[in-house]
Amino acid sequence: MLERTSWILLALIHLTPFAVFFAPTTISRLYSVAQDDPSFALLHHRAALFGVVFIASACGRHMILVSVNWQSFWQLFRCSAF
C-alpha cells in the first residue's frame, strides 16, 4: 500500500509542470519569457520531460516489470545470437 501511495504522490508532484506543456502561454506568464525567446523552447521541453516522469510514475510498478522483462529478453537474444 505504501509503494502504491508513493507512486501516486510522485505522479501528482509532476502533474502540474506537465500541464504547462499543453498551455504554453502559461510559461510566458510564470517565467516572464517571450515565446520567441530561446529559453522558451527549453522551458517547453522541460515540461515535456516532466510528462515523461509523470507517465512513468503513473505506471509505477508496471514500468519496472516491463524493464525487467526487456532485460531478460535482451540476455536471451544475446545468448542465442552467438
N, CA, C and O of each residue as an XYZ file, in Angstrom:
328
protein
N       0.821     -1.196      0.000
C       0.000      0.000      0.000
C       0.865      1.260      0.000
O       0.547      2.236     -0.680
N       1.953      1.236      0.761
C       2.845      2.393      0.826
C       3.529      2.625     -0.522
O       3.735      3.765     -0.937
N       3.874      1.533     -1.193
C       4.516      1.664     -2.502
C       3.580      2.327     -3.507
O       3.984      3.224     -4.247
N       2.345      1.884     -3.525
C       1.365      2.461     -4.462
C       1.118      3.931     -4.155
O       1.021      4.748     -5.070
N       1.016      4.272     -2.876
C       0.812      5.658     -2.474
C       2.001      6.523     -2.886
O       1.826      7.671     -3.295
N       3.190      5.978     -2.778
C       4.391      6.719     -3.177
C       4.404      7.003     -4.671
O       4.759      8.105     -5.090
N       4.017      6.009     -5.484
C       3.962      6.220     -6.932
C       2.917      7.273     -7.287
O       3.154      8.120     -8.149
N       1.774      7.221     -6.631
C       0.720      8.209     -6.901
C       1.182      9.604     -6.504
O       0.943     10.564     -7.236
N       1.836      9.727     -5.365
C       2.344     11.014     -4.914
C       3.388     11.557     -5.890
O       3.382     12.747     -6.207
N       4.271     10.704     -6.359
C       5.273     11.119     -7.335
C       4.615     11.604     -8.623
O       5.044     12.602     -9.201
N       3.585     10.908     -9.069
C       2.866     11.327    -10.274
C       2.191     12.679    -10.069
O       2.235     13.531    -10.956
N       1.574     12.883     -8.922
C       0.883     14.143     -8.661
C       1.847     15.321     -8.589
O       1.509     16.424     -9.020
N       3.035     15.101     -8.052
C       4.032     16.162     -7.986
C       4.424     16.620     -9.392
O       4.659     17.809     -9.608
N       4.496     15.708    -10.334
C       4.918     16.038    -11.694
C       3.766     16.416    -12.617
O       3.996     16.779    -13.770
N       2.554     16.339    -12.136
C       1.396     16.640    -12.988
C       1.310     18.118    -13.342
O       1.076     18.455    -14.503
N       1.492     18.992    -12.384
C       1.355     20.428    -12.638
C       2.392     20.945    -13.646
O       2.016     21.647    -14.585
N       3.680     20.623    -13.483
C       4.628     21.080    -14.516
C       4.346     20.468    -15.891
O       4.638     21.088    -16.913
N       3.790     19.277    -15.924
C       3.449     18.644    -17.198
C       2.267     19.349    -17.860
O       2.193     19.406    -19.088
N       1.354     19.881    -17.070
C       0.192     20.588    -17.626
C       0.622     21.823    -18.403
O      -0.073     22.242    -19.330
N       1.748     22.407    -18.043
C       2.258     23.586    -18.751
C       2.599     23.232    -20.206
O       2.572     24.103    -21.075
N       2.909     21.993    -20.466
C       3.207     21.563    -21.837
C       2.020     21.808    -22.760
O       2.207     22.139    -23.931
N       0.814     21.653    -22.255
C      -0.388     21.830    -23.070
C      -0.890     23.269    -23.092
O      -1.781     23.599    -23.874
N      -0.336     24.121    -22.250
C      -0.708     25.539    -22.209
C       0.567     26.381    -22.236
O       0.988     26.890    -21.197
N       1.187     26.533    -23.407
C       2.472     27.231    -23.489
C       2.418     28.693    -23.037
O       3.437     29.248    -22.626
N       1.258     29.313    -23.108
C       1.183     30.707    -22.655
C       1.445     30.815    -21.163
O       1.843     31.873    -20.675
N       1.227     29.738    -20.444
C       1.497     29.728    -19.011
C       2.991     29.890    -18.749
O       3.384     30.499    -17.754
N       3.822     29.351    -19.632
C       5.272     29.508    -19.482
C       5.631     30.991    -19.556
O       6.420     31.484    -18.750
N       5.054     31.691    -20.516
C       5.328     33.122    -20.650
C       4.892     33.884    -19.414
O       5.586     34.794    -18.959
N       3.755     33.516    -18.878
C       3.230     34.233    -17.718
C       4.018     33.919    -16.446
O       4.335     34.826    -15.677
N       4.334     32.650    -16.219
C       5.013     32.266    -14.981
C       6.484     32.689    -14.944
O       6.983     33.121    -13.905
N       7.167     32.563    -16.070
C       8.602     32.814    -16.098
C       8.977     34.127    -16.782
O      10.159     34.459    -16.867
N       8.001     34.872    -17.266
C       8.233     36.147    -17.963
C       9.200     35.965    -19.134
O      10.163     36.716    -19.292
N       8.918     34.964    -19.935
C       9.748     34.655    -21.100
C       8.868     34.779    -22.334
O       7.782     34.201    -22.391
N       9.338     35.533    -23.321
C       8.587     35.680    -24.573
C       8.633     34.371    -25.360
O       9.556     33.570    -25.213
N       7.624     34.179    -26.192
C       7.554     32.914    -26.935
C       8.614     32.806    -28.023
O       8.899     31.703    -28.489
N       9.201     33.916    -28.435
C      10.265     33.854    -29.437
C      11.663     33.784    -28.811
O      12.663     33.748    -29.528
N      11.732     33.764    -27.493
C      12.997     33.654    -26.767
C      13.468     32.190    -26.793
O      12.646     31.287    -26.642
N      14.769     31.938    -26.982
C      15.266     30.554    -26.967
C      15.005     29.833    -25.634
O      14.865     28.610    -25.602
N      14.942     30.587    -24.558
C      14.662     29.966    -23.258
C      13.267     29.362    -23.215
O      13.020     28.417    -22.465
N      12.359     29.899    -24.012
C      11.002     29.377    -24.043
C      10.991     27.924    -24.529
O      10.279     27.082    -23.983
N      11.786     27.648    -25.557
C      11.852     26.277    -26.074
C      12.404     25.322    -25.016
O      11.943     24.187    -24.895
N      13.386     25.784    -24.259
C      13.946     24.940    -23.200
C      12.917     24.673    -22.104
O      12.821     23.553    -21.601
N      12.153     25.692    -21.735
C      11.139     25.506    -20.699
C      10.002     24.618    -21.181
O       9.433     23.854    -20.401
N       9.672     24.718    -22.459
C       8.629     23.852    -23.020
C       9.113     22.400    -23.053
O       8.352     21.479    -22.758
N      10.360     22.211    -23.409
C      10.948     20.877    -23.413
C      11.012     20.318    -21.989
O      10.799     19.125    -21.775
N      11.305     21.181    -21.028
C      11.321     20.777    -19.622
C       9.951     20.254    -19.197
O       9.852     19.267    -18.468
N       8.902     20.923    -19.657
C       7.546     20.469    -19.342
C       7.288     19.089    -19.942
O       6.627     18.255    -19.325
N       7.807     18.851    -21.142
C       7.642     17.531    -21.761
C       8.372     16.455    -20.963
O       7.874     15.337    -20.826
N       9.543     16.787    -20.441
C      10.277     15.818    -19.625
C       9.551     15.526    -18.319
O       9.575     14.393    -17.839
N       8.904     16.536    -17.739
C       8.073     16.286    -16.569
C       6.944     15.326    -16.940
O       6.513     14.522    -16.113
N       6.466     15.409    -18.176
C       5.432     14.490    -18.636
C       5.922     13.058    -18.692
O       5.191     12.125    -18.359
N       7.163     12.891    -19.116
C       7.741     11.546    -19.149
C       7.816     10.962    -17.742
O       7.487      9.796    -17.525
N       8.251     11.783    -16.793
C       8.329     11.322    -15.401
C       6.928     11.038    -14.863
O       6.724     10.070    -14.131
N       5.960     11.890    -15.230
C       4.581     11.677    -14.783
C       4.045     10.349    -15.296
O       3.468      9.574    -14.533
N       4.229     10.084    -16.576
C       3.709      8.841    -17.157
C       4.412      7.626    -16.551
O       3.774      6.617    -16.250
N       5.726      7.733    -16.377
C       6.463      6.612    -15.781
C       6.016      6.347    -14.351
O       5.870      5.192    -13.952
N       5.798      7.398    -13.582
C       5.372      7.194    -12.197
C       3.909      6.800    -12.107
O       3.514      6.117    -11.162
N       3.095      7.216    -13.072
C       1.698      6.798    -13.067
C       1.591      5.294    -13.337
O       0.712      4.613    -12.808
N       2.504      4.794    -14.170
C       2.526      3.351    -14.427
C       3.185      2.607    -13.271
O       2.899      1.435    -13.024
N       4.064      3.302    -12.573
C       4.679      2.792    -11.358
C       5.353      1.458    -11.494
O       6.286      1.286    -12.279
N       4.883      0.543    -10.741
C       5.479     -0.772    -10.628
C       5.448     -1.529    -11.951
O       6.309     -2.374    -12.197
N       4.472     -1.242    -12.801
C       4.379     -1.943    -14.081
C       5.553     -1.604    -14.988
O       5.998     -2.450    -15.764
N       6.061     -0.378    -14.901
C       7.220      0.001    -15.704
C       8.443     -0.807    -15.287
O       9.256     -1.185    -16.131
N       8.576     -1.069    -14.009
C       9.713     -1.851    -13.522
C       9.631     -3.268    -14.067
O      10.647     -3.843    -14.459
N       8.429     -3.837    -14.094
C       8.270     -5.186    -14.614
C       8.590     -5.254    -16.098
O       9.213     -6.214    -16.552
N       8.176     -4.255    -16.858
C       8.489     -4.222    -18.285
C       9.990     -4.106    -18.481
O      10.552     -4.750    -19.367
N      10.641     -3.296    -17.668
C      12.090     -3.136    -17.759
C      12.800     -4.457    -17.487
O      13.728     -4.823    -18.209
N      12.375     -5.165    -16.464
C      12.996     -6.446    -16.129
C      12.765     -7.445    -17.253
O      13.686     -8.173    -17.625
N      11.566     -7.495    -17.798
C      11.289     -8.422    -18.890
C      12.113     -8.088    -20.126
O      12.583     -8.991    -20.819
N      12.292     -6.794    -20.410
C      13.086     -6.396    -21.559
C      14.535     -6.819    -21.365
O      15.167     -7.290    -22.311
N      15.076     -6.661    -20.160
C      16.450     -7.081    -19.902
C      16.593     -8.587    -20.048
O      17.602     -9.058    -20.573
N      15.614     -9.347    -19.599
C      15.658    -10.799    -19.746
C      15.623    -11.185    -21.222
O      16.332    -12.095    -21.653
N      14.792    -10.485    -21.990
C      14.713    -10.746    -23.424
C      16.049    -10.458    -24.091
O      16.502    -11.230    -24.936
N      16.680     -9.356    -23.718
C      17.953     -8.990    -24.313
C      19.027    -10.024    -23.986
O      19.830    -10.373    -24.852
N      19.052    -10.514    -22.753
C      20.023    -11.541    -22.386
C      19.768    -12.824    -23.166
O      20.712    -13.488    -23.595
N      18.534    -13.166    -23.346
C      18.192    -14.350    -24.121
C      18.631    -14.187    -25.569
O      19.169    -15.115    -26.173
N      18.400    -13.009    -26.118
C      18.785    -12.733    -27.509
C      20.300    -12.780    -27.669
O      20.806    -13.341    -28.640
N      21.021    -12.195    -26.723
C      22.494    -12.198    -26.806
C      23.030    -13.613    -26.747
O      23.947    -13.953    -27.495
N      22.488    -14.439    -25.885
C      22.996    -15.810    -25.740
C      22.674    -16.647    -26.961
O      23.487    -17.481    -27.361
N      21.526    -16.454    -27.556
C      21.144    -17.298    -28.700
C      21.735    -16.777    -30.005
O      21.783    -17.509    -30.994
N      22.186    -15.523    -30.024
C      22.730    -14.978    -31.279
C      24.131    -15.493    -31.563
O      24.567    -15.511    -32.714
N      24.831    -15.907    -30.531
C      26.213    -16.359    -30.745
C      26.299    -17.825    -30.578
O      27.379    -18.400    -30.716
